[in-house]
């Protein structure tokens, strides 16, 4: 996956309402001040995310390119099992303390495989290092927006049924319409999970 797509994914997920409520802002890696904060707080990660386009440029102190390659991360689950997960890095900054937070975003999974409606639904898992446990933990899940899953015909049908007098599901459809209107103000991934 290209670096620019990874950056856009980080922005969509970590600029969501969930992280807004947590008091965190997405850190743009193109901003040189942010790059310096990442290098100061996470020097080993920095060298993995930002690479020189040509090793001959190291001595010339040239600007590093944002690459953010996938890497393997050992994840341990509550039941004691563990698994290697392919992840890339994303960062936020705490609005109150100014502390940089490091998150790891997984590859994309189809989380609808075992649901009643087997239509594919893309999601990514968000991991972080929990210092009190001294291990990486599953922090939350980011799933694709419901708005992206409904076509024009489905939206039109829901709007039509909302005004039907004999509809047994008028309240439900009104609720769905309201959710879709709220979802129209957001793009990309929606977050699911608890803190």
N, C-alpha and C positions, 0 to 999 in steps of 0.2 A: 504494500500500500504506500502510495506516495506521501511524502512529508506534509504537503499542503492539505491533504485529506485528513491526516491525523490531527493537524492543527485545528481544522474546522470542526472535527468531532469533539475535541477537547473544549473548544469554545462553546458549542451547542450544549453540551452536557453540563459544563461547569459554570455556565451563565444562566442556568435554569432557575426557576423559582425555588427549588429545593436548596440550592447553595446560596441563593439570595437570603433565604430565611436563616440559614446557618451563619450568615454574616461573612461569607467568602466571595471573593471576586476572582474570575478567571485571570490567569497571568499570561499575557501575550508574549511568546518567546521572541518575537521580532523586535520588541522594545529593548534597547541596549541596557537600560537601567534594570529591567527585569532579568535579562541575561546575567548581569553582574550579581544580582541577588541569588539567582539559582546557582551560579558558580561558587559564591561565598558559602551558601548553606548546604549544597550537595555537590562537592567538587568531582566525585567519581561519576555521578549521574550526568553532570554537565558534560564531561568528556565523551560520554556515550551518546548524548543527544545532539551535541554540536561537534561536527567534525570538520577538519580542514579539507578543502576540495583537492588539495595536492600536498603531500607531506613535505615537499620542498618549501612550502610557504610557512611552516612552523616558525622558523627563525626570523621571518619577516614580520611576525606578529599580525598576520592577516586575519580578517574576520572569519570565524568558523561558520559553516553552513548548518542550518537546522535539518537534521536527518531523522532523529528519534526512532531508531530501528527497533523492531520487536526484539524482545529478549525473554529468556525463560525465567520464571519466578516460581519458587516452591510455595504452594498454598496448602495450609493445613486446615482441615475442617473440624468442626466441633466433635464429630464422632471419632476423631483420631486418625482418619484417613488423610492422605495427602496426594497432591497432584501437581505436576509441572504445568504452568499456564503461560501462554505466549501473551506478552503485554507490551505496551509502550507507556511513556510517562506523560502526565498532565499535572499542572500546578495551579494552585489558588493562593490567594493572600487573604489573611484574616483582616477584616476592615478595622477592628479595634486594636489588635496587637501589632499588626504589620508582619506577623509570622507567615513564612512561606510553607504551604502544605503540599506534600508530594503524594499524588495518586497514581495508580496504575490501571490502565484501561485494557480489557481483554479483547481478543478477536470477537467477531460477530457470531452469535449463536441463534439457532431457531428454537425459541422457547415455547412454541406452540405444538411441539411434537406429541405431547401426551394430553392435549386438551380436546374437548368435544369438537371444536372447530379446528381442523388440522391445517387451516390456512397459515402459511409461513408468517412468523412475526419475529423480526430481528431484535436482538438485545445484546448488550455488552455488560460485563460485570466490572464493577469498580472495586479495586482492592487498595488497601493502605497498610503500612507497617504499624502495628500496635506495639509500642515500646513496653507497655506493662506486661504483655504476654511474650514479648521477644519473638514475634512471628508476623507474617502477613495474614491479613484477614479479609474476608469478603465484606465490603462496606455497604454497597448498595447495587442496584441494577438499573441500567438505563435502557428503556425500550423505545422502539420506533413510535412516532406519534400516531394516534388513532386517526387523525385527520388525513394522513397520507394513505390510509388503508381503505377509505370510503371514496367511491367514485361519485360523479355527478348524479347518476340515476338513483343511487341509494339515498343521497342527501335530499333529492327532490321528493322521493317517496316518503321519507320521514317527515318532511315539511307538509306534504299532502295529508298524511294520516293524522298529523297533529290537530288539524281542523275538522276531522270527521267526528260527528256527534255520537255515533254508535261504537266508537273505538273503545275496546276494553283496555287498551294500553296507552291511552292519551297522556296520562301522567308520565309514564315511562318515556314516551316519545318526546314529550316536552323537555324532560330531563336530558335526553340524548341531544336534542337540538341545543340546549343551553351549554352542554359540555362541548359540543362542536364549535359553538361560538367562542367559548373561552379558549379552546384549542387553536382557533384561527389566529390568536394573538401570539402563539408560540410556534416555533419551527423545530423540526428535527426530532430529537429524542426527548421523552418525558421520563422523569425519574420515579422509581417505585422503591419503597423500602423505608426503613426507619433509621434513625441515627444510631 
